[in-house]
C-alpha cells in the first residue's frame, strides 16, 4: 500500500498480481447527469413548477424543470411561456394554424391565441426532476 | 474581418430575461451598495438621467417618473455573460472576451463571405437561447469594429458591416467617439484642427506619434483599416482593463497556467490603479488547442468568473479571491494557447470607504477607529462590519436585487 499521500491517484482498474487488466482497453467514466440532461448548457435554464396544472403530464408542484431554449416548440411540446409577465408551463398545441397552451389537468382551461405572434415562448421543457429525497 | 459583439444595456437586459414586467419600462441598475446608476434601459436614457447619477438623487423622483431600479446582481450577469461567450465560441474559433458583455470575435472565413447574414444569425441565436439583444459590428480592425458595433446597435437589424469605403462612414464621426480617445486627448486634437475620425485617420501617423503618442498613431492606422491591435496585444485603451498573452509554446502544466495568470492579474491591476479605478470582479480565461490524436477533440476555452468580496484595486486581495478557482481553468491533457484576465464592474473616483465590507485588510485600524467614533456619536451600533452577519435587515445594501435566478436553487424562477 503506498502511504505516500503525494500520489493520490484513483486506480480504476486494480492490477492483479502482474497481469494487466483486459478492461484497460475500455475507457470508463462514471455516468454523468449533465451529459444526459443538459445538451446545451449555454441555453439551459432550470425553473420550479408550482401548482397542479400539468399533473397528468407527470409534473408535480415543486418539481424542477429543465428548459432548453435552443429547441423549437412543436405541437405537443411542453413549453414555458410568458403570459402577462408571468411564466407558465403548458403543452404547446398547434393544429390547423391554431395555437394554444393546454394544461394536463381537466380542472384547468386551455389558453387560445388568435395570433401566434402573441405567444411568447421562453423555451421547451426537456425533462422534469422529481425528488423523493431532498 | 474582426467582429465586436456586445449586449445592449447589458445589466438591464439580464434583469429582463426573467422579469418581463421590466420590458419597455425605464429601468436602471445600481452599482455596489446601491451607489449610482451603472446601466440604463433605452426608456431610462430617454428621461435624460445620466450614467453615474447617485441613487439618493433619484430617490425622490422614482414614483413620479415611473422608474424602476435594481441593485446590481453580478452573479446573474456573470452567468449570462458566460453563456453568451459560450454561444459565440460555437460560431467562431477565437473569442476574445473584452469585458463582461463584450467580445471581439475572429472568424476564420474568407472574403466574399456574407458577414451581415452571419451577424444576424449569431444575434438571433443569442436572443433566442439566452434572451439578451446584442449589437454586432464587423470591420477590418478592432477600432473600426467598435464603430461598426455602435452603428449596428442603432440599426434595425442590430448588425453593421464596415464597407470598403471607410471614409464615408467615419467622415462625420466626432473624434471623441473613437475607441481610446478620451476627453483630454479630444481637446488637444481639436486644437490641432482634428474634429472627426476621418481627420484623425488622415492627419499623418508620424505627426501624431510625435505630437501625442504611438497609441494615437496606431488608432489612426486602425481607422484606415490597418490592424495594429492584434488578438494578443495588451489592450492599451482605458475603458477596458484587461491583460492577455499568447503563450510562446503550448502550456501543459497547471502550475504554468497559475503562474502566468497571477502575473497577468498583477499587470492588469497596475493599469487599474494607474487609472484610479477599482474592479468588482474578474474574468479569467484560458484557450486550448484542438487535438487530433488519438482522437479529435474540439479546441475551446475555459473560463472562471470571480466576483471580489468588495471592489478593489489591490493585487494581493485579487490573488486571494482568485486562487481557489484557478483549478477550473485547467484540464489535464489539454495544450493551452493563451490566457487572459478582464476586470469588470469598474468604479472610478475617490476611495469609497465601504464601511460594510468584510474586514479584508488587517491594518485597517484607521477605518475601524472611524467606525467606532461614528458608533459612539450616533449610538446603538449605527455601523457594524459585514463579518458580524448579514441578517440584520437595516444593513441590507442590496434592497432591490433580483434573485440569483441561475446560480441558486432557491432562486430559480417559478412557473405555474
Interface residues (C-beta under 8 A of the other chain):
Chain A: X40 X41 X42 X43 X45 X46 X47 X48 X49 X50 X51 X53 X64 X65 X69 X70 X80 X82 X85 X86 X87 X88 X89 X120
Chain B: X19 X20 X21 X82 X83 X84 X86 X87 X90 X128 X129 X130 X131 X405 X406 X409 X412 X413 X414 X415 X416
